Amino acid sequence: MTCKEAEKLIPLFLDDDLDNHDLSDFLYHVEACPDCREELTIQFLVKVGMKRLEDGNTFNLRNELDALLHDAKKRLNAREYLVLSSYFLQAVVIALGGITLFLALFLS
């Protein structure tokens, strides 16, 4: 992923609106690229920090952004697990269908 692609995805990331593939690529890029991490920090401050300041709430930008990235990784892992589980269940259903068909033909 290029920096330009990553920067375009920042608003989608902040809205939790990335698919698994884009989220994985984005997280990997932001962890490795200090420039994109800085841009993410700026956009996070604008989106979340300014609202907090208007409401009079205090916050720790670094901790909250780190927590957001950590939670995104956990969600990505959970999504990937669900996808793999669905593939496994589909294979089981297909195998059971094949066994049922074989038994039906064999016992007929």
N, C-alpha and C positions, 0 to 999 in steps of 0.2 A: 504494500500500500504506500502510495506517495503522500507527502505532507499535504498536498492540495486535496487529495481524496479524504484524508483524515479530517482536515479542517471543515470540509463540507458535512461530515458526519457528526460533528460536535453537537449541533442543536438536536439532532435525532437521538444521540446518546443521552443528552440531558433530559429529553422527553421519554426516555426508555422505549424508543421506537425503532430499534435495529433488529434485523433478523440474526440468527445464530452466526452465520458466516461473516457478516459485516461486523458484528459485535466482537467476534474473536479477532479478526484482523485489526479492528480499531484499538482494542485493548493492548494487543501485542505492539502495535506501532506507538501508541502513546507512552507505553512503558519504556520504549527504547529511544524515543525522540524528545529531547528536552524542549525543542521549539514548539512542538505540537502540545506537549504537556503544559507549557506556559500559556498557549492559546486556549486550551481547555480550562485552565485556571481562571483566565480573564473572563471567558464566557460564563463560567460557573459563577464568578463574582457578580457579573452583570445580572444574570438570571435569578440567582438565589440570594446573593449577598445584599443587593440593593433592596430587595423586598424585605429582608430581615431588618435592615437599617431603618426603612420606612416604618416598620411595625415597632421599632424600638427594641428589637431582640438582639442579643449578642450572639456571636457565633465564632467558631474557629474554622476558618476557610480550609486550611490544610487538612485538618482532621476530618471535616465533613466530605471533602473531595476524595480523600483516601478511602473513607468509608463507602462512598458512592462507587468507586472503582472496585473495591473489594466485594461489595454486594453484587455488582454487575458480573464479576467472575463467578460468584456462587450461582447466580441465576443462569449463566451460560452453562455451567457444569450440569445443573439440574435439567435444563432444556436438552442438552446432549444425551443425558441419561434417559430421558423420556423418549427421545427419538430412537435410540438403540433398543429400548424396551419394546417400542412399537414394532420395530423390524423383527425382533425375536418372536413376539406374539403372532405376527403375520406368518412367519415361517412355521410356527407350531400349528396354526390353523390350516395352512396349506398341507403340511405333513399329515395331519389328522384326516383331512379331506381325501388325500391320496390313499391312506390306509383304509378308510371307509369304502372308497370306490373299489380298491383291490379286493377287499373282503366281500363286497356285494357281488362282484364279478366271479370270484373264486367259489363262493357258496351258492351261486345260482345254478 
